Amino acid sequence: MGASYVVTGGGRGVGRAIVERLAAAGDAVAIVEFDASALEWAEDHPAAARLLPIVGDASSEEVADRAARAAAGMAPLRGWVNNAAVFRDAWLHETPAREVLNLVGRNLDPVVVGCAAAIRHFLSGDPAGTSIVNVSSHQGQRAVRGAFAYATAKAAIEGVTRALAVDYGPLGVRVNAVALGSVATERSEGHLAGLAAAERAHFEREIRLLQPLGRMGRTTEVADVVAFLLSEQAAFVSGAIIPVDGGRSAVGRDPEEVDPYRSDAR
C-alpha cells in the first residue's frame, strides 16, 4: 500500500467517486461522512479493506484529526480532499445576517478545519510532495441568484486555496481547488426525476447553453482531475483553481445568440 488519503463528504456523489478512484490505485482512504447510511456501500466494496469510514461532522477538529490518524495508520498520509458541502441558502434581505453567516460557515468551516488537520499531519512527518484539493464551484467566480451564502463560501474557499499554497509551498505542500460546473449525482437525478417533462426539457436546454460541452459532468470525470492534482504528475501545480465545468466558466451568454446547430438557424 503506497499512500493514504482523507476525503470528506465521501459517501455519495462526487466524494464517493473520488474515494473509489483513489482506492482503485491501491491506496487507503479515510471517508468522512455525516450520514452513516451513506457509507454502507463501503462494507461490500472490492477495496473494503482499504476504506476507513469515519462518521462525523467534517467541520469538527476532533473528527478531522481522527480521520488523519486513521488514514496515517494504514499508510503515509499524502493527500486530503475537502469535498463536504451543504446546499442551503437564504436571501440576505429576509434572513438575519448572523444566520446567513452561519450558512457560509457550513461550507467554509469544513475546508478550513480539513486543511488545518492535513497540514499539521503533513508537517509532523515529511511534507514534501503532500497535497490538498478543495472542491469549489463555478459560483466561486460567477454567482447564481439566490445563492449568496453558497457563492460567498466557495469564493472564500478559493482564497483559502491560494493563501495556503503560498504559506506552505516552501515546505513542499501543494494546495489546489477544482471549480465544478453542473455534475450529475444522485441528488441531481432525484431532482430531475421529480420534474414534469416540459420542466426537464427546459433544464436540459439550459445546461446545453451554460456548459458548451452540452451536458452535465460525470462524477468520475471530477475524480480523475482530483486524482491528477494529488499525484506527482501535478508536482508543479499549486495555488490553482481548475475549472471542471464543461466550458461553463469560458462562455458568455448572449440574449441575441442564434444556435448555429438548429435546423431553422440556416
C-alpha positions in Angstrom: 0.0 0.0 0.0 1.6 3.2 -1.2 -0.2 6.1 0.5 -3.4 7.2 2.3 -5.8 10.0 1.8 -8.8 11.6 3.5 -11.9 12.5 1.6 -14.7 14.5 3.3 -18.2 14.1 2.2 -17.1 10.9 0.6 -20.3 8.8 1.0 -22.1 10.0 -2.1 -21.8 11.7 -5.5 -18.5 13.4 -6.3 -17.0 12.4 -3.0 -17.7 8.7 -3.5 -16.3 8.8 -7.0 -13.1 10.4 -5.6 -12.8 7.7 -2.9 -13.2 4.9 -5.4 -10.7 6.5 -7.9 -8.1 6.7 -5.2 -8.8 3.2 -3.8 -8.6 1.8 -7.3 -4.9 2.8 -7.4 -4.3 0.6 -4.3 -4.2 3.4 -1.7 -6.1 3.7 1.6 -8.8 6.2 2.0 -10.5 7.6 5.2 -14.0 8.6 4.3 -15.5 11.4 6.5 -19.3 11.4 6.2 -22.0 12.8 8.4 -24.7 10.3 7.4 -23.7 6.8 8.4 -26.1 5.3 5.9 -24.2 6.9 3.1 -21.2 4.7 3.9 -22.9 1.3 3.8 -21.7 0.6 0.3 -18.1 0.6 1.5 -18.6 -2.6 3.5 -19.0 -4.7 0.4 -16.7 -2.7 -1.9 -13.8 -4.7 -3.5 -11.4 -2.3 -1.8 -13.2 -2.5 1.6 -10.0 -3.4 3.5 -8.5 -0.1 2.5 -11.6 2.1 3.1 -11.9 3.6 6.6 -15.4 5.0 7.3 -15.3 8.0 9.7 -18.8 9.0 10.8 -19.0 12.6 11.9 -19.1 16.3 11.0 -16.2 17.4 8.7 -16.1 20.8 10.5 -15.2 19.1 13.8 -11.5 19.3 14.6 -11.8 16.1 16.6 -13.3 14.2 13.6 -10.7 15.6 11.2 -7.9 14.6 13.5 -9.4 11.1 13.9 -9.6 10.8 10.1 -6.0 11.8 9.7 -4.8 9.4 12.3 -6.9 6.5 10.9 -5.5 7.1 7.4 -1.9 7.5 8.6 -2.3 4.3 10.5 -2.7 2.4 7.2 -0.1 4.2 5.1 1.7 7.6 5.0 -0.9 10.4 4.7 -0.1 12.1 1.4 -3.3 13.9 0.5 -6.6 15.4 1.6 -9.7 16.3 -0.3 -12.2 18.7 1.2 -15.4 17.9 -0.6 -18.1 18.1 2.1 -20.7 20.7 1.3 -24.2 21.8 2.3 -26.7 23.0 -0.3 -28.8 25.5 1.7 -29.2 29.2 1.1 -31.1 32.3 2.1 -31.9 35.8 0.8 -30.0 38.4 2.7 -33.0 40.8 3.0 -35.2 38.1 4.5 -32.7 36.3 6.8 -30.8 37.7 9.8 -27.2 38.4 8.9 -25.9 36.1 11.6 -27.9 33.2 10.2 -26.6 33.8 6.7 -23.0 33.9 8.1 -23.7 30.5 9.7 -24.8 29.2 6.3 -21.5 30.5 4.8 -19.7 28.7 7.6 -21.5 25.4 6.9 -19.5 25.2 3.6 -16.3 27.1 4.6 -15.6 25.7 8.1 -15.1 22.0 7.0 -12.5 23.2 4.4 -10.5 25.3 6.9 -10.7 22.5 9.5 -9.7 19.9 7.0 -6.8 22.0 5.7 -5.6 22.6 9.3 -5.7 18.9 10.1 -4.0 17.9 6.9 -1.2 20.4 7.2 -0.5 19.6 10.9 -0.2 15.9 10.0 1.9 16.6 6.9 4.3 18.7 9.0 4.7 16.0 11.6 6.5 13.9 9.0 8.0 14.7 5.6 5.6 17.3 4.0 7.4 17.3 0.6 5.0 16.1 -2.1 1.9 16.3 0.0 -1.3 17.8 -1.4 -4.7 19.2 -0.6 -7.5 19.6 -3.1 -10.5 21.7 -2.2 -13.8 21.3 -4.1 -15.2 24.7 -5.2 -17.8 25.6 -7.7 -18.3 27.8 -10.8 -20.2 30.0 -8.3 -16.9 31.0 -6.6 -16.4 33.3 -9.6 -19.9 33.7 -11.1 -22.7 33.8 -8.6 -26.2 32.4 -9.3 -29.2 34.5 -8.0 -30.5 33.3 -4.6 -27.2 31.5 -3.7 -25.5 34.3 -1.7 -24.2 32.1 1.2 -23.0 29.3 -1.1 -21.3 31.6 -3.6 -19.6 33.5 -0.8 -18.3 30.3 0.8 -17.0 29.0 -2.5 -15.2 32.3 -3.2 -13.6 32.1 0.2 -12.5 28.5 -0.3 -10.7 29.6 -3.4 -9.0 32.3 -1.4 -8.0 29.7 1.2 -6.6 27.6 -1.5 -4.3 30.3 -2.8 -3.3 31.6 0.6 -2.3 28.1 1.9 -0.4 27.3 -1.4 1.7 30.5 -0.7 2.1 29.8 3.1 3.1 26.1 2.8 4.5 25.8 -0.7 8.1 26.3 0.6 7.7 23.2 2.7 6.5 21.1 -0.3 2.8 21.2 0.4 0.7 21.8 -2.7 -2.9 23.2 -2.4 -5.3 23.4 -5.4 -9.0 23.5 -6.0 -11.4 22.2 -8.6 -14.3 24.5 -9.5 -17.2 22.3 -10.6 -20.0 23.1 -13.1 -23.2 21.1 -13.0 -22.4 17.4 -12.3 -24.8 14.6 -12.4 -25.2 13.0 -8.9 -27.9 11.0 -7.1 -29.1 14.3 -5.8 -29.5 15.9 -9.2 -31.0 12.8 -10.7 -33.6 12.8 -7.9 -34.4 16.4 -8.6 -34.8 15.8 -12.4 -36.9 12.7 -11.8 -39.5 14.9 -10.0 -39.9 17.4 -12.8 -42.6 17.3 -15.4 -41.5 16.6 -19.0 -41.5 20.2 -20.0 -39.5 21.3 -17.0 -37.0 18.6 -17.6 -36.6 19.7 -21.2 -36.1 23.3 -20.1 -33.4 22.2 -17.6 -31.6 20.2 -20.2 -31.7 23.1 -22.7 -30.3 25.4 -20.0 -27.4 23.0 -19.4 -26.6 22.9 -23.1 -26.5 26.8 -23.1 -24.5 27.0 -19.9 -21.9 24.3 -20.5 -20.5 24.3 -24.0 -19.9 20.6 -24.0 -23.7 20.3 -23.9 -24.2 18.0 -20.9 -23.8 17.5 -17.2 -20.4 16.4 -15.9 -19.8 12.9 -14.6 -18.6 12.3 -11.0 -15.8 10.1 -12.4 -14.6 13.0 -14.6 -14.2 15.1 -11.5 -12.4 12.2 -9.7 -9.9 11.9 -12.5 -8.9 15.6 -12.2 -8.7 15.4 -8.4 -6.5 12.2 -8.6 -4.2 14.0 -11.0 -3.9 17.0 -8.7 -3.0 14.7 -5.8 -0.4 12.9 -7.9 3.3 13.5 -8.6 2.2 14.3 -12.2 1.0 17.6 -10.9 4.1 18.2 -8.8 4.5 21.8 -10.1 0.8 22.8 -9.9 -0.2 24.7 -6.8 -2.5 27.6 -5.9 -4.5 26.8 -9.0 -8.3 26.8 -9.4 -9.1 24.2 -12.1 -12.5 24.5 -13.8 -14.1 21.1 -14.3 -17.3 22.5 -15.8 -17.6 21.6 -19.5 -16.5 25.1 -20.5 -19.1 26.9 -18.3 -16.5 29.4 -17.0 -15.4 30.3 -20.5 -18.8 31.0 -22.1 -20.6 34.4 -22.2 -24.4 34.1 -22.7 -25.7 36.4 -25.4 -29.5 37.0 -25.3 -29.5 37.6 -29.1 -27.4 34.5 -29.8 -28.6 32.2 -32.6 -27.9 28.5 -32.1 -25.9 27.5 -35.3 -26.8 23.9 -34.7 -30.6 24.4 -35.1 -32.0 23.5 -38.4 -34.0 26.7 -38.6 -30.9 28.9 -38.0 -29.6 28.5 -41.5 
